[in-house]
């Protein structure tokens, strides 16, 4: 038996017991005067080992040779500490060893295994197995386990069946790029790794599995950022004989249950916001509603005053930053440079200060009278001491730019509190979005999303105006999940493919299996998928999903620990009948 107790288990009630612990050396503290303390750590906590030269010289001498991360088995007697440590669960006791077995020594780690480590991202990713020993990282994975476990329990009670779907499937080039896998047994042909089990879960509905879920790996070959990884995990769900309201109610219930079980928080009912309102007031389809600062449109108040920038813009929008009239020139320049960054792309920023004495000052006040500026301030709900920030341009682009500015100002004002949680549903998305360069429409979500019944007639005349039976769950400005009511009528699905520019042959080649299945009695069905990684990161207060994945990739999609992706042997290429010809 390697251990009788864990390193986080012993209490004063265990005093005078002989126990066996096993774990890693966290720290060796040589106090002098014949006393050495060793902190022994495992997944459950830390126990202090007390070595006294007067009591056992041999063990005392041996303890002074231990290094960080050595693996020990320790037999000893539990005794009360003379100097207690209230920050440790085991802080009232210590273990006085009677026997030590060194199970393994360790080289000096490349960074300290502490909550506040001196290791940068790259070195921690290379030695991820050491990084996972840190409490902060391990706790994220424990939270991930609990969320997955509670999700399974919640859905099981509602008669959902967990069904595994294949990882090697056919490629569907619509949407993000697929990861592809060559088939040795079918030379020249490739599998794709699923971006989601979308068509497969719809087939399960045709099969009569009316309530399906799966905690499933998905893969997308796309540019990475803080909330993206090439492989990620979804809580994937589909239901038959339901509409949008059924899905929203059940999965709002799941989310509320997770908040209660994980954080003991009772979140209120989730408000519903249309996509049109989300863009109009927040410039984003995933609005952060922890703070107000809604957009105010000023176009009608700014035209005809010979300020060409506003006059030539389709949109002039503003936000009101409460209490920020005291911003310095430097702070305003920082905000201007922020919105002019290439990632945001605004040409500039106009400001209006509402001074404490009631006077109004603006970067464009040579074009506008104080009375004009007062109208802007009144419409924005500004009061003395407030700062109004204005962006103009093409409507869609300017709204997105103003949305980024809103988030930046909210961050600077401390309004994006990670301990506060605001949940909402965004509904009524556009069904389609047009690529002006290609002159064709693409599905906003995917080709199987159902249009709203009252908009179906617009598919042939004004496809850009058609709204979808689609919905996203947003928490604190992060899209946690999304889904839609599906098309289950073959004729409507054919019409959808036609609008998307699919020939009948192309549609049959890519999705014939689904269209053929619909001929055999497809039920009305709808579904949703939550990003498990994003959900965990929100609950844990993380800025990146990478910290709640055991073995993540870096921003270049590389696993620096495994050195993947990598070149494969010529023999493997020969077996696959592949030739590598890299283009410069």
Secondary structure, DSSP 8 states (H G I E B T S, - for coil): ---SS-TTT--GGGTT-EEEEEEEEEEEEEEETTEEEEEEEETTEEEEEEEETTT-HHHHHHHTT--TT-EEEEEEEEEE-SS--TTSTTTTEEEEEEEEEEEE-----SS--SSS-S--HHHHHHTHHHHTTSHHHHHHHHHHHHHHHHHHHHHHHTT-EE----SEE----SSSB--EEE-SSSTT-EEEE-S-SHHHHHHHHHTT--EEEEEEEEE-B----TT--SEEEEEEEEEES--HHHHHHHHHHHHHHHHHHHH-------EEEEHHHHHHHHSSSS--TTS----EE-HHHHTTSS-HHHHT-SEEEEEEETT-TT--HHHHHHHHHHHTSTTT--S--EEEEE-TTS-EEETTTTTS-HHHHHHHHHHTT--TT-EEEEEEESHHHHHHHHHHHHHHHHHHTT---TT---EEEEE--BSEEEETTTTEEEESS-TTB-B-GGGGGGGTT-GGG-BBSEEEEEETTEEEEEEEEB---HHHHHHHHHHTT--HHHHHHHHHHHHHHHTTT---EEEEEEEHHHHHHHHHT-S-GGGGSTT---TTS-BTTTTBS----HHHHHHHT-------
